[in-house]
């Protein structure tokens, strides 16, 4: 074994994002904010997009203070004009976006039969239509510039499983998973890889109140890991998919859930 290892060279530079331009949607908090920091630390110039501009400016300041490069853009993923404008600004500042982290998402827990049409539109327009609008714009520009690239969609374990009160959210994330697979199929010949990360339960602004409650704590203790995920536990999967280290990964759907999906019934 020692001789085998001595004859192999482990090249960790393949995880570097130096020279890459990354766009992160939904970057004003939660996963998106964390992903922006990680991509910048790996060497990418990062464009952070969201509707809450004050938070984005603070994020840009933090990344710049740590030695990275970042740009904040106003971005409503449900509006095609806003999406196009965000890519225009990214192009003008840093050049072609070659890494997209499609992260923007919302939730409104409610039983399916109690969900209103407005609730449906709010969730599906952001989580699925928004993911499509941004990914399609990224792909068109990558093809036009002949640069290739990487699209990482942020889905959810709820796109692969069920949970009472989350039917519409789960449907939207299942849609993201299927969208990812079809993008992988259709864009492979254009040197564009499309993959998805399916986070399990991590504490964010959307779910923090529940996981701080007695019921939330009991539920998490019942899962295989017995705890929430830590944000840094998403770093490895993100960098693998975003970098050349994952150059032969396309159409992969990766749960990061502490074994949640393998719970027994």
Number of C-alpha atoms within 10 A of each C-alpha: 6 6 7 7 9 9 9 8 7 9 8 8 12 15 19 19 21 16 11 23 26 29 32 25 31 25 30 25 18 17 23 23 21 17 25 28 20 20 28 24 19 18 19 24 28 30 29 30 30 23 16 16 17 11 16 25 17 13 23 22 17 15 21 14 10 12 12 19 20 28 21 26 25 18 26 21 30 21 15 16 12 16 23 17 14 24 23 16 16 25 15 10 14 18 14 22 26 22 28 24 29 26 26 29 25 15 19 16 16 16 14 13 8 10 15 12 8 9 17 17 13 16 23 24 20 22 28 24 20 25 29 22 19 28 24 14 14 25 24 11 20 21 15 10 11 12 14 21 26 28 28 24 25 26 32 26 22 21 20 16 13 13 10 9 16 16 21 21 26 24 20 25 27 20 20 25 26 15 21 28 18 14 22 22 15 13 17 15 10 14 16 24 29 30 26 28 23 21 22 19 20 21 18 13 10 14 13 12 11 12 18 11 11 9 10 14 15 13 13 16 12 12 18 15 13 15 16 17 17 11 15 11 14 21 14 12 16 22 20 16 26 29 21 16 16 17 15 9 16 22 21 17 23 18 20 20 22 18 13 19 17 10 9 7 3
